[in-house]
Amino acid sequence: MKNLAMDLPGLNLKNPIMPASGCFGFGREYSEFYDLGELGAVIMKAATGSERFGNNTPRVAETSSGMLNAIGLQNPGVEKIIETEVPFLESFNVPIIANVAGSTVEEYIAVAETFNQTDKVNALELNISCPNVKEGGIQFGTDPDMAANVTRLVKQVSNLPVYVKLSPNVSDIVAMAKAVEVAGADGLSMINTLSGMQIHLPSKRPLLANKTGGLSGAAIKPVAIRMIYEVKQQVSIPIIGMGGITSAEDVLEFLLAGASAVAVGTANFHNPFICPELIEALPEVLYKYGFSSVEAAIGKGVPSYG
Ligand SMILES: Cc1cc2nc3c(=O)[nH]c(=O)nc-3n(C[C@H](O)[C@H](O)[C@H](O)COP(=O)(O)O)c2cc1C
C-alpha cells in the first residue's frame, strides 16, 4: 500500500513521519544512517535570535519511565541556521519545518521574519512551550491570550504556515488550541514535554542542574493521545501529533485520536533508524486495522468527529 501521503498547510508529505524538534539536531548525524529524503519532513532544532549555549549540565536524565531534559534551547542562532543547516537539509528532497523560539515576543517575531526571508523553509513551528527556559518561554505556552498574541504577530510578519506547538503543562489544552486557531494558526503541534523532576539520592539534590526538566518518551503517550482527542473535537486546523511514539501501532493510535501526521522524538536516541522503520511498518499496520490510507484513519478514534 503506497497511500502514506498527506497534504498539510505548506507541506506535501510523502508519509506522515518526521523527527521531532530537538531530537534530531539538524539531521547531520542521522544522515550518516539513512537518506533523510525518506522522511515525511524534518523539524529542525529550535532557533532563537542569537546563539544560545543552553543550560548547565547535567541536563539530561533517564528516569524509570521516560527521559528528563533541560537543554535550554541550545542552538547557533537563526542566521547561522539559515546559512549552514538549511542548505544541508535542502540537499535532501524533504520539507523543512523551522522551530521558532524566544524569550520575548519581539524575539519570536524577529526569528520568524528571518526564516520568512529564505524560500528554503516550508513552515514554522512556534515553540511557545519549552518548559526549561528561565526567561519565561513557558508563559506563552500556558496563557491563551499570550499564545494568541504571539501567534497573531508572527502571522503578520511571515507568509509561511504556522504550526503552534502546545505545552501539556496546562489545565485546559482545548482553550489553548482554540485561542491560537482564532489567532490564525495554520496547524498545531502537540505535545511538548511534561514538566518533571528527579532527585539524586546520594547527593539528595536535583539530578538536573536546572532542577526541573521536561519528561518525554513512552511515558507521556497517553497524555498526548488524550489531549489530541480533546482538541480534535473542538478545532478544525490539522494536528501534528507527538509524545512517546515508538511503534507503527503508536502512529496509528495518534492518527485515530486526530493527528494528521506525527513526529518522533526520544525514540531516535534509542534507535537512530526508528523513523525509516516506522515508515516501512506503517502500511501493514494500517491494512491490519482496516485502513487503505493515512488519511482514512485520521480522527476515526473520535466518535463525535466521525
Ligand atoms: C532532548 C530534547 C530536546 C528537545 N528540544 C526541543 C526544541 O528545541 N523545540 C521543541 O519545540 N521541542 C523540543 N523537544 C520536545 C520534542 O520535540 C517532543 O515534543 C517531545 O519530546 C515529545 O515527544 P517524544 O516523547 O517522542 O520525545 C525536545 C525534546 C527532547 C527530549
The ligand as an SDF file (V2000), in Angstrom:
LIG
                    3D

 31 33  0  0  0  0  0  0  0  0999 V2000
   16.4790   16.4200   24.2770 C   0  0  0  0  0  0  0  0  0  0  0  0
   15.2170   17.0830   23.8060 C   0  0  0  0  0  0  0  0  0  0  0  0
   15.2810   18.3460   23.2110 C   0  0  0  0  0  0  0  0  0  0  0  0
   14.1090   18.9710   22.7550 C   0  0  0  0  0  0  0  0  0  0  0  0
   14.1970   20.1970   22.1490 N   0  0  0  0  0  0  0  0  0  0  0  0
   13.0720   20.7740   21.6450 C   0  0  0  0  0  0  0  0  0  0  0  0
   13.1500   22.0090   20.9250 C   0  0  0  0  0  0  0  0  0  0  0  0
   14.2340   22.5710   20.6920 O   0  0  0  0  0  0  0  0  0  0  0  0
   11.9800   22.5660   20.4810 N   0  0  0  0  0  0  0  0  0  0  0  0
   10.7640   21.9620   20.6820 C   0  0  0  0  0  0  0  0  0  0  0  0
    9.7290   22.5040   20.2530 O   0  0  0  0  0  0  0  0  0  0  0  0
   10.6750   20.7740   21.3340 N   0  0  0  0  0  0  0  0  0  0  0  0
   11.7850   20.1640   21.8090 C   0  0  0  0  0  0  0  0  0  0  0  0
   11.6880   18.9520   22.4360 N   0  0  0  0  0  0  0  0  0  0  0  0
   10.3750   18.2950   22.5640 C   0  0  0  0  0  0  0  0  0  0  0  0
   10.1640   17.2410   21.4650 C   0  0  0  0  0  0  0  0  0  0  0  0
   10.1780   17.8480   20.1820 O   0  0  0  0  0  0  0  0  0  0  0  0
    8.8200   16.4860   21.6520 C   0  0  0  0  0  0  0  0  0  0  0  0
    7.7460   17.4030   21.5800 O   0  0  0  0  0  0  0  0  0  0  0  0
    8.7490   15.7560   22.9880 C   0  0  0  0  0  0  0  0  0  0  0  0
    9.9890   15.1960   23.3310 O   0  0  0  0  0  0  0  0  0  0  0  0
    7.6830   14.6490   22.9830 C   0  0  0  0  0  0  0  0  0  0  0  0
    7.9600   13.6510   22.0350 O   0  0  0  0  0  0  0  0  0  0  0  0
    8.7450   12.2810   22.4040 P   0  0  0  0  0  0  0  0  0  0  0  0
    8.1030   11.7180   23.6320 O   0  0  0  0  0  0  0  0  0  0  0  0
    8.6080   11.4040   21.1890 O   0  0  0  0  0  0  0  0  0  0  0  0
   10.1630   12.6630   22.6660 O   0  0  0  0  0  0  0  0  0  0  0  0
   12.8460   18.3170   22.9050 C   0  0  0  0  0  0  0  0  0  0  0  0
   12.7930   17.0500   23.4960 C   0  0  0  0  0  0  0  0  0  0  0  0
   13.9600   16.4230   23.9390 C   0  0  0  0  0  0  0  0  0  0  0  0
   13.8480   15.0520   24.5610 C   0  0  0  0  0  0  0  0  0  0  0  0
  1  2  1  0
  2  3  1  0
  2 30  2  0
  3  4  2  0
  4  5  1  0
  4 28  1  0
  5  6  2  0
  6  7  1  0
  6 13  1  0
  7  8  2  0
  7  9  1  0
  9 10  1  0
 10 11  2  0
 10 12  1  0
 12 13  2  0
 13 14  1  0
 14 15  1  0
 14 28  1  0
 15 16  1  0
 16 17  1  0
 16 18  1  0
 18 19  1  0
 18 20  1  0
 20 21  1  0
 20 22  1  0
 22 23  1  0
 23 24  1  0
 24 25  2  0
 24 26  1  0
 24 27  1  0
 28 29  2  0
 29 30  1  0
 30 31  1  0
M  END
$$$$
